[in-house]
Amino acid sequence: MIKLIVSDLDETLVGPDGNVSEENIEAIKKATQKGVKFVPNTGRGFESVQPLLETLGLKGKANEFVISYNGGVIVENQNFDVIQANAFSFEQATQIFDITKQHLENSTHIYTLNDVYVFNEVEEDNEYIRSRGVRAIKFEHDNLDTLKDEPIFKIITMNPDFNKRKQIKAEVLDKVNFDVNATFSSDRYTEFNLKGVDKGQATLELGRHLGIKADEIMALGDNNNDVAMLKSVGLPVVVSNASASAKANAKYIAKGNYETGVAEAINKFVLGE
């Protein structure tokens, strides 16, 4: 029996316009009313998820959670209590930033616990993140010294050209002197976390916290940075617009895309409709 649903947001639950369909909202509400937990598992920060949580009736609730920064942080919805956090050291974050800042064809995002800083802003990127409810802060320094006292959980670069994304991934992995988990997302981002920090490990950690086994968890995703999550659970599901790597790790591929795929899976495997 499924007791916990973890779901990626962008292009899985949330459409290109930043909205969630009524079908998906209704299915999630029915599942939570049944006692099944619904946890966003996203590369975004938890503050940008608050409007969605309010829509779902989960905002501010005790014993309800968000997994953010590709597994970098697990936060309880009530009081933003941090259950688990996995940040870079300042020296590690600096190593990555010193590489990415040289590539002015990319923008670079730096994620602290509460904020997102963007170096070398690109208007296309700004429009996308605004549509996701992300409040980005322009970062105009060529080093991270102003963030030295803040934990940095994730650094990503944006470029719509996949070859450019592969290039920056390869360069970072080759030049830093520590282990990095590098993934792609949303057909635009290359994402860097500490090795061992991913959506899958965070899902299992939350399951242990809640006393829920892996085979009692359904995961919903669409992209490369969801693969670890899909591999970690008993019921991995992807929406129809998922990448080839995500589909290869799914037990069920929904007929619907981000508009109805989540509802389809919940109705089929949780609600029995």
C-alpha positions as CSV (number, residue, x, y, z in Angstrom):
1,M,0.0,0.0,0.0
2,I,1.3,3.4,-0.9
3,K,1.8,5.7,2.2
4,L,4.0,8.4,0.7
5,I,4.0,10.1,-2.6
6,V,7.1,12.2,-3.6
7,S,6.8,14.3,-6.7
8,D,9.0,16.4,-8.8
9,L,7.4,19.7,-9.7
10,D,8.5,21.4,-12.9
11,E,7.4,19.5,-16.0
12,T,6.0,16.7,-13.8
13,L,3.3,18.4,-11.7
14,V,3.8,22.0,-12.8
15,G,3.3,23.0,-16.5
16,P,5.4,25.4,-18.6
17,D,3.3,28.3,-17.5
18,G,3.9,27.6,-13.8
19,N,0.4,26.3,-13.1
20,V,-1.0,23.0,-11.8
21,S,-4.0,21.5,-13.4
22,E,-7.3,21.0,-11.5
23,E,-7.1,17.3,-12.2
24,N,-3.8,17.0,-10.4
25,I,-4.8,19.2,-7.5
26,E,-8.0,17.2,-7.0
27,A,-6.2,13.8,-7.0
28,I,-3.5,15.0,-4.6
29,K,-6.2,16.3,-2.2
30,K,-8.1,13.0,-2.3
31,A,-4.9,11.2,-1.5
32,T,-4.0,13.4,1.5
33,Q,-7.5,13.1,2.8
34,K,-7.1,9.4,2.7
35,G,-4.0,9.8,4.9
36,V,-1.3,9.4,2.2
37,K,1.5,11.9,2.5
38,F,2.3,14.1,-0.5
39,V,5.8,15.6,-0.5
40,P,7.1,17.9,-3.3
41,N,10.7,16.7,-4.1
42,T,12.2,19.5,-6.1
43,G,15.4,21.2,-7.1
44,R,13.8,24.5,-6.0
45,G,13.9,26.1,-2.6
46,F,11.1,25.4,-0.2
47,E,9.9,29.0,-0.1
48,S,9.0,28.9,-3.7
49,V,6.8,25.9,-3.0
50,Q,4.6,27.7,-0.5
51,P,1.9,28.8,-2.9
52,L,1.5,25.2,-4.1
53,L,1.3,23.9,-0.5
54,E,-1.4,26.5,0.2
55,T,-3.4,25.3,-2.8
56,L,-3.1,21.7,-1.6
57,G,-3.9,22.5,2.0
58,L,-0.5,21.5,3.3
59,K,1.0,24.9,4.0
60,G,2.2,25.3,7.7
61,K,1.1,21.8,8.6
62,A,3.0,19.7,11.1
63,N,4.4,16.4,10.0
64,E,4.2,17.4,6.4
65,F,7.4,18.1,4.4
66,V,9.2,19.4,1.3
67,I,12.4,18.0,-0.1
68,S,14.3,20.9,-1.7
69,Y,17.6,21.5,-3.6
70,N,17.6,18.0,-5.2
71,G,17.7,16.4,-1.7
72,G,19.9,19.1,-0.1
73,V,17.3,20.0,2.5
74,I,14.3,18.3,4.1
75,V,12.0,20.9,5.7
76,E,8.8,20.4,7.8
77,N,6.0,22.6,6.5
78,Q,5.3,23.9,10.0
79,N,7.8,26.6,11.1
80,F,10.2,25.6,8.3
81,D,12.0,23.2,10.7
82,V,15.0,21.7,8.9
83,I,15.0,17.9,9.3
84,Q,18.1,17.3,7.3
85,A,20.6,19.5,5.5
86,N,23.6,18.7,3.2
87,A,25.5,21.8,2.1
88,F,28.8,22.3,0.3
89,S,31.7,23.7,2.4
90,F,32.5,27.2,1.4
91,E,35.7,26.0,-0.3
92,Q,33.8,23.4,-2.3
93,A,31.1,26.0,-3.5
94,T,33.9,28.4,-4.4
95,Q,35.6,25.7,-6.6
96,I,32.4,25.2,-8.6
97,F,31.6,29.0,-8.9
98,D,35.2,29.8,-10.0
99,I,34.6,27.5,-13.0
100,T,31.0,28.4,-13.9
101,K,31.6,32.2,-13.6
102,Q,34.1,32.0,-16.5
103,H,31.3,30.8,-18.9
104,L,29.4,33.9,-19.7
105,E,27.2,32.0,-22.1
106,N,25.6,30.6,-18.9
107,S,23.9,32.1,-15.9
108,T,24.8,30.6,-12.5
109,H,22.4,30.2,-9.6
110,I,23.7,29.8,-6.0
111,Y,21.2,28.3,-3.6
112,T,21.4,29.1,0.1
113,L,18.8,28.0,2.7
114,N,16.5,30.9,2.1
115,D,17.6,32.6,-1.1
116,V,18.6,32.1,-4.7
117,Y,21.4,34.3,-6.2
118,V,21.8,34.6,-9.9
119,F,25.2,35.6,-11.5
120,N,25.2,36.8,-15.1
121,E,21.5,37.0,-15.5
122,V,19.8,35.9,-18.7
123,E,16.3,37.3,-19.4
124,E,15.0,33.9,-20.7
125,D,16.1,32.4,-17.5
126,N,14.6,35.2,-15.4
127,E,11.2,34.7,-17.1
128,Y,11.3,31.0,-16.4
129,I,12.2,31.2,-12.7
130,R,9.6,34.0,-12.1
131,S,6.9,31.7,-13.5
132,R,7.9,29.2,-10.8
133,G,7.5,31.8,-8.0
134,V,11.2,32.0,-7.4
135,R,12.5,35.3,-6.0
136,A,16.0,35.6,-7.4
137,I,18.6,38.1,-6.2
138,K,21.1,39.5,-8.7
139,F,24.6,38.5,-7.7
140,E,27.3,40.9,-9.0
141,H,30.4,39.7,-7.3
142,D,33.1,37.5,-8.9
143,N,33.6,35.5,-5.7
144,L,31.4,34.0,-3.0
145,D,32.9,35.9,0.0
146,T,29.6,37.7,0.8
147,L,28.0,34.3,1.2
148,K,30.8,32.8,3.4
149,D,28.6,32.5,6.5
150,E,25.6,31.0,4.6
151,P,25.3,27.3,3.8
152,I,25.2,26.7,0.0
153,F,23.2,23.7,-1.0
154,K,23.3,23.7,-4.7
155,I,24.8,25.5,-7.7
156,I,23.4,25.3,-11.2
157,T,24.0,26.8,-14.6
158,M,21.5,27.6,-17.3
159,N,22.0,27.2,-21.0
160,P,19.3,25.9,-23.5
161,D,22.1,24.2,-25.6
162,F,22.5,20.6,-24.4
163,N,26.1,20.5,-25.7
164,K,26.9,23.6,-23.5
165,R,25.3,21.8,-20.5
166,K,27.4,18.7,-21.1
167,Q,30.5,20.8,-21.4
168,I,30.1,22.6,-18.1
169,K,29.2,19.3,-16.4
170,A,32.4,17.7,-17.7
171,E,34.6,20.6,-16.8
172,V,33.3,20.9,-13.2
173,L,33.7,17.1,-12.6
174,D,37.2,17.2,-14.0
175,K,38.5,20.2,-12.1
176,V,37.1,20.1,-8.6
177,N,38.9,18.0,-6.0
178,F,35.9,16.5,-4.3
179,D,33.0,14.3,-5.4
180,V,30.1,16.0,-7.1
181,N,26.6,14.8,-8.1
182,A,25.8,16.5,-11.5
183,T,22.5,16.2,-13.2
184,F,20.4,17.9,-15.9
185,S,16.9,19.3,-15.6
186,S,14.2,21.3,-17.4
187,D,16.0,21.2,-20.7
188,R,18.1,24.1,-19.5
189,Y,19.9,23.4,-16.2
190,T,23.1,21.6,-15.1
191,E,22.8,21.0,-11.4
192,F,25.6,20.4,-8.9
193,N,25.2,18.9,-5.4
194,L,27.5,17.1,-3.1
195,K,28.0,13.4,-4.1
196,G,25.5,11.3,-2.3
197,V,23.0,14.2,-2.1
198,D,20.1,13.5,-4.4
199,K,16.3,13.2,-4.5
200,G,16.5,9.5,-3.8
201,Q,18.6,9.5,-0.7
202,A,16.4,12.3,0.7
203,T,13.3,10.3,-0.1
204,L,14.6,7.3,1.8
205,E,15.7,9.5,4.7
206,L,12.3,11.0,5.0
207,G,10.8,7.6,4.8
208,R,12.9,6.5,7.7
209,H,11.8,9.6,9.6
210,L,8.2,8.7,9.0
211,G,8.5,4.9,9.5
212,I,7.6,4.3,5.8
213,K,9.4,1.7,3.8
214,A,10.7,2.2,0.3
215,D,8.2,-0.2,-1.2
216,E,5.4,2.0,0.3
217,I,6.5,5.0,-1.6
218,M,5.5,6.2,-5.1
219,A,7.8,8.7,-6.9
220,L,6.7,10.9,-9.8
221,G,9.3,12.5,-12.1
222,D,10.3,13.5,-15.6
223,N,14.0,14.2,-15.9
224,N,17.6,13.2,-15.3
225,N,17.7,14.7,-11.8
226,D,14.7,12.5,-10.8
227,V,16.4,9.2,-11.7
228,A,17.9,8.6,-8.2
229,M,14.4,9.2,-6.7
230,L,12.8,6.8,-9.2
231,K,15.4,4.1,-8.5
232,S,15.0,4.4,-4.7
233,V,11.3,3.6,-4.3
234,G,8.9,0.7,-4.8
235,L,6.7,2.4,-7.4
236,P,8.6,4.8,-9.8
237,V,6.2,6.6,-12.2
238,V,7.0,9.1,-14.9
239,V,4.7,11.4,-16.9
240,S,4.5,11.0,-20.7
241,N,6.8,14.0,-21.4
242,A,9.6,12.4,-19.4
243,S,13.2,12.1,-20.7
244,A,14.5,8.7,-21.9
245,S,16.6,8.3,-18.8
246,A,13.6,8.8,-16.5
247,K,11.4,6.5,-18.6
248,A,14.1,3.8,-18.4
249,N,13.8,3.8,-14.6
250,A,10.0,3.8,-14.3
251,K,7.6,0.9,-13.6
252,Y,4.7,2.9,-15.0
253,I,4.7,5.6,-17.7
254,A,1.6,7.7,-17.5
255,K,-0.4,8.4,-20.7
256,G,-0.8,12.0,-19.6
257,N,1.9,14.6,-19.4
258,Y,2.3,17.3,-16.6
259,E,-1.3,18.2,-17.0
260,T,-2.9,14.9,-16.0
261,G,-0.1,12.3,-15.5
262,V,0.2,12.8,-11.7
263,A,-3.6,12.5,-11.3
264,E,-3.6,9.4,-13.5
265,A,-1.0,7.7,-11.3
266,I,-2.6,8.7,-8.0
267,N,-6.0,7.5,-9.2
268,K,-4.6,4.2,-10.4
269,F,-2.3,3.3,-7.6
270,V,-3.5,5.1,-4.5
271,L,-7.2,5.8,-4.9
272,G,-8.1,2.7,-7.0
273,E,-10.2,4.7,-9.4
